Amino acid sequence: MSFIAGAALVAEGESFESPTTSDFWWPLIGGDSNWAITRPAVVFLISALLIGWFFVSVTGKKLSVVPSKRQFMAEGAYDFVRNTIGRDIIGSKDFMRFVPLLLTCFTLILFNNLAGIIPFIQYPSTGRIAFPIVLTIIVFITYHVVAVKTKGGFGKYMGSLIPPGLPGWLKPIMFVLEFLTYFVIRPLTLALRLFGNMMAGHLMLLVFIVGGEYLLLHGGNIGLQGAGILSFASAILMTFFELLIEFLQAFIFTMLAALYIADAASEHH
């Protein structure tokens, strides 16, 4: 809902309507209940192309001893994911083969989180549940493939879900609980954590901005108009706080992905 929309409400004498998740539905092509190409989908696709082009353009030529700005940014992102997340969590023995996946997750999520505060986009693509789900599926396919290879087969992997030393009557119960943990609960929480934080943060900003606009235009007295100005100021402060949250969510998702993969690659899983 824009400033123009708020002015229209004032002109028509309508009461304030708080924004809802339905305001985040922006079909560009289609739009019915079956399918649509939406603005977040286009942003996600463009971000993937831009990130791919950025790293290829930097690494496709000889790197200089004194890095350019683009080389400095690429090396900084790579070193952060490689050393802080990959090597420190997965371990120096196995981490390198998973760095491309972790780097892709981190940069793709970070870019699409930051889209929530980029002018003319102003919506995090990860605030649409489909995108966190797809990334989570990729992470857990990797997780289970690594676990099967580490255990020496699918049957042995399933058997490893039951802790040793349990009485016979307890083993089926523990198998069901462990199966739900590794195949349902962990993937679900990984996707919902990213989606929920991005959706809630953007919705909170929208409430303060639209509410401030309405109070400023339709307050009727200086007190309410002053509250509208305060609401705008709070939205500006929360935008900087949201910037921190957007980075943290990209980091947390990638870190948890590394933790899960490290667990799968471990002989003690």
C-alpha positions in Angstrom: 0.0 0.0 0.0 1.6 3.3 -1.1 1.4 6.9 -0.1 -1.1 7.5 -2.9 -3.3 4.7 -1.6 -3.3 6.3 1.8 -4.3 9.6 0.4 -7.2 7.9 -1.4 -8.4 6.5 1.9 -8.3 10.0 3.4 -10.3 11.4 0.4 -12.9 8.8 0.7 -13.1 9.0 4.5 -12.3 5.4 5.0 -10.9 4.0 8.2 -7.4 2.6 8.5 -7.0 -1.0 7.4 -3.9 -2.7 8.7 -1.8 -4.4 6.0 -2.0 -8.2 5.8 -0.1 -10.9 3.9 -2.6 -10.6 1.0 -0.9 -7.2 0.3 2.3 -9.2 -0.6 0.7 -11.0 -3.6 2.0 -9.3 -6.8 1.3 -11.5 -9.8 3.0 -10.2 -13.0 1.8 -13.0 -15.2 -1.2 -15.2 -14.4 -2.6 -14.5 -11.0 -5.3 -17.1 -10.6 -5.3 -19.7 -7.8 -3.3 -22.2 -9.9 -0.1 -20.4 -10.9 1.5 -17.0 -11.4 4.8 -15.4 -12.0 5.2 -13.0 -9.2 7.5 -10.1 -8.5 9.4 -12.1 -5.7 9.9 -14.9 -8.3 11.4 -12.5 -10.8 13.6 -10.9 -8.1 14.8 -14.3 -7.0 15.7 -15.3 -10.6 17.5 -12.0 -11.3 19.4 -12.3 -8.0 20.6 -15.8 -9.0 21.8 -14.6 -12.4 23.5 -11.5 -10.9 25.3 -13.5 -8.2 26.4 -16.1 -10.7 27.6 -13.4 -13.1 29.4 -11.5 -10.2 31.5 -14.5 -9.1 32.2 -15.7 -12.6 33.3 -12.2 -13.7 35.7 -12.0 -10.7 37.1 -15.5 -10.9 37.2 -15.8 -14.6 40.2 -13.5 -14.9 43.6 -13.4 -13.1 43.2 -12.2 -9.6 45.4 -9.3 -8.6 47.5 -9.0 -5.5 45.9 -5.6 -4.8 42.2 -6.6 -5.2 39.6 -4.4 -6.9 36.4 -3.6 -5.1 34.6 -6.5 -6.7 37.4 -8.9 -6.0 37.5 -7.7 -2.4 33.8 -8.4 -2.0 34.0 -11.8 -3.7 36.9 -12.9 -1.6 35.4 -11.5 1.6 32.2 -13.5 1.0 34.0 -16.6 0.0 36.5 -16.5 2.9 33.7 -15.9 5.4 31.7 -18.9 4.3 34.7 -21.1 3.7 36.5 -20.5 7.0 33.9 -19.3 9.5 31.1 -21.6 8.4 32.5 -24.5 6.4 35.9 -25.3 7.9 35.0 -24.4 11.5 31.7 -26.4 11.6 32.2 -29.3 9.1 35.9 -29.7 9.8 39.1 -29.4 7.6 38.8 -33.0 6.3 35.4 -32.7 4.5 34.4 -29.1 4.3 35.7 -28.1 0.8 33.2 -30.1 -1.2 30.4 -28.4 0.5 31.6 -24.8 0.2 29.9 -24.2 -3.2 26.5 -25.1 -1.7 27.1 -23.1 1.5 28.3 -20.0 -0.5 25.3 -20.3 -2.8 22.9 -20.5 0.1 24.5 -17.6 2.0 24.7 -15.2 -0.9 21.3 -16.0 -2.4 19.5 -15.7 0.9 21.4 -12.5 1.8 20.6 -10.8 -1.5 16.9 -11.8 -1.4 16.7 -10.7 2.3 18.2 -7.4 1.5 15.6 -6.9 -1.3 13.2 -6.0 1.5 14.9 -2.6 1.9 16.1 -2.0 -1.7 14.1 0.9 -3.2 11.5 -0.1 -5.9 11.7 -3.8 -4.7 11.1 -3.5 -1.0 10.1 -7.0 -0.4 12.2 -10.0 0.7 11.7 -12.9 -1.7 12.4 -15.2 1.2 9.2 -13.9 2.8 7.4 -16.2 0.3 7.5 -19.7 1.8 8.2 -21.4 -1.5 11.8 -20.1 -1.7 12.9 -21.2 1.8 11.3 -24.6 1.2 13.2 -25.1 -2.1 16.5 -24.2 -0.4 15.8 -26.5 2.5 15.0 -29.4 0.2 18.3 -28.9 -1.6 20.1 -28.8 1.8 18.4 -32.0 3.1 18.9 -33.9 -0.1 22.6 -33.2 0.3 22.3 -34.2 4.0 20.7 -37.5 3.4 22.9 -38.4 0.4 26.0 -37.7 2.5 24.6 -39.7 5.5 23.8 -42.8 3.3 27.3 -42.7 1.8 28.9 -42.3 5.2 26.9 -45.2 6.7 27.5 -47.5 3.7 24.0 -47.8 2.5 20.4 -46.7 3.0 19.5 -49.7 5.3 22.5 -48.9 7.6 21.5 -45.3 7.6 18.0 -46.1 8.7 19.4 -48.4 11.3 21.6 -45.7 12.7 18.5 -43.7 13.6 18.0 -46.1 16.5 20.5 -45.4 19.4 22.3 -48.5 20.5 21.6 -50.2 23.8 17.8 -49.6 23.8 15.4 -52.3 24.9 13.4 -53.9 22.0 10.1 -52.4 22.9 11.6 -48.9 22.8 13.3 -49.2 19.4 10.2 -48.7 17.2 9.2 -45.6 19.2 12.7 -44.1 18.9 12.9 -44.9 15.2 9.7 -43.0 14.6 10.8 -40.0 16.7 14.3 -39.9 15.0 12.7 -40.3 11.6 10.4 -37.4 12.2 13.3 -35.3 13.5 15.6 -35.8 10.5 12.9 -36.0 7.8 10.2 -33.6 8.9 11.0 -31.4 12.0 14.5 -30.2 11.0 13.6 -29.3 7.4 10.4 -27.7 8.5 12.0 -25.5 11.2 14.9 -24.5 8.9 12.4 -23.2 6.2 9.9 -21.7 8.6 12.6 -19.8 10.6 13.8 -18.0 7.6 10.3 -17.4 6.2 8.8 -16.3 9.5 11.5 -13.8 10.3 11.5 -12.2 6.9 7.7 -12.0 6.6 7.2 -10.7 10.2 10.0 -8.1 9.8 8.6 -6.7 6.6 5.0 -6.7 7.8 6.1 -4.8 10.9 7.8 -2.2 8.8 4.8 -1.9 6.6 2.4 -1.4 9.6 4.6 1.5 10.9 4.9 3.1 7.5 1.3 2.8 6.4 0.1 3.6 9.9 2.3 6.7 10.1 1.0 7.8 6.6 -2.6 7.5 7.7 -2.1 9.3 11.0 -0.2 12.1 9.2 -2.9 12.6 6.6 -6.0 11.7 8.5 -5.1 12.3 12.1 -7.4 15.3 12.5 -5.2 16.9 15.3 -1.6 17.7 15.9 -1.2 14.9 18.5 -2.1 12.2 16.0 -0.1 13.8 13.3 2.9 13.9 15.6 2.3 10.2 16.3 2.4 9.7 12.5 5.8 11.4 12.3 7.0 9.3 15.2 5.8 6.2 13.4 7.8 7.2 10.3 10.9 7.8 12.5 10.4 4.4 14.2 10.2 2.7 10.7 13.5 4.3 9.7 15.2 2.9 12.9 13.6 -0.5 12.4 14.9 -0.6 8.8 18.5 -0.5 10.2 17.6 -3.2 12.7 16.0 -5.2 9.9 19.3 -5.0 8.0 21.0 -6.8 10.8 18.2 -9.4 11.0 18.5 -10.0 7.2 22.3 -10.7 7.5 21.7 -12.9 10.6 19.1 -15.0 9.0 21.3 -15.7 6.0 24.1 -16.6 8.4 21.9 -18.8 10.6 20.4 -20.7 7.7 23.9 -21.4 6.2 25.3 -22.3 9.6 22.5 -24.8 10.4 23.0 -26.3 6.9 26.7 -26.8 7.7 25.8 -28.3 11.1 23.4 -30.8 9.6 25.9 -31.8 6.8 28.7 -32.1 9.5 26.4 -34.4 11.4 25.7 -36.5 8.3 29.4 -36.7 7.4 30.3 -37.9 10.9 30.9 -41.5 11.6 29.1 -41.1 14.9 25.8 -39.9 13.4 
